[in-house]
Amino acid sequence: MATSESWSDPERCPFCGARLASPGAGFVDHTAESPDCEAKFETWRDRISDDVTGGWSG
């Protein structure tokens, strides 16, 4: 996480703190353009995958 253990600003990347173009699609675009953030996001998804009943919808 950029500055804390919780993501409190949806307009910034929780991994590097960069400003996002938008909270949803902007985050997806950012991870596609930032290999480091994409890797951190995939690690996060792997860690919580058992907590998401039915898996990811998107």
KELO-877838 format. One line per field, with one value per residue (C-alpha): x, y, z; residue number from 1. Coordinates in steps of 0.25 Angstrom, whole numbers. Each point is the difference from the previous one (the first is absolute). Layout:
BEGIN
X = X | ...
Y = Y | ...
Z = Z | ...
resi = NUM | ...
# end
This chain:
BEGIN
X = 0 | 5 | -1 | -9 | -6 | -14 | -4 | -7 | 1 | -6 | 6 | 14 | 6 | 1 | 14 | 8 | -9 | -1 | -13 | -10 | -8 | -12 | -2 | -5 | 5 | 12 | 5 | -1 | 7 | 11 | 3 | 1 | 10 | 8 | 6 | 4 | -15 | -5 | 8 | -3 | -15 | 1 | 7 | -11 | -11 | 7 | 0 | -15 | -5 | -5 | -8 | -8 | -11 | -3 | 13 | 2 | -12 | 9
Y = 0 | 14 | 7 | -9 | -14 | 5 | 6 | 13 | 8 | -7 | 11 | -5 | -13 | -8 | -5 | 12 | 12 | 5 | 8 | -9 | 6 | -7 | -9 | -12 | 0 | 9 | -10 | -11 | 9 | 3 | -14 | -4 | 12 | -3 | -14 | 2 | 4 | -11 | -10 | 5 | 0 | -15 | -3 | 6 | -7 | -13 | 2 | 4 | -10 | -10 | 12 | 3 | -10 | -4 | 6 | 13 | 5 | 9
Z = 0 | -3 | 14 | 9 | 1 | -5 | -13 | 4 | -13 | -12 | -9 | 3 | -2 | 13 | -4 | -5 | 4 | -15 | -3 | -9 | -11 | 6 | 12 | -8 | -14 | 3 | 10 | -10 | -11 | 11 | 3 | -15 | -2 | 13 | 1 | 15 | 4 | -8 | 7 | 13 | -4 | -4 | 13 | 8 | -8 | 2 | 15 | 1 | -10 | 10 | 7 | -13 | -1 | -14 | -5 | -8 | -9 | -8
resi = 1 | 2 | 3 | 4 | 5 | 6 | 7 | 8 | 9 | 10 | 11 | 12 | 13 | 14 | 15 | 16 | 17 | 18 | 19 | 20 | 21 | 22 | 23 | 24 | 25 | 26 | 27 | 28 | 29 | 30 | 31 | 32 | 33 | 34 | 35 | 36 | 37 | 38 | 39 | 40 | 41 | 42 | 43 | 44 | 45 | 46 | 47 | 48 | 49 | 50 | 51 | 52 | 53 | 54 | 55 | 56 | 57 | 58
# end
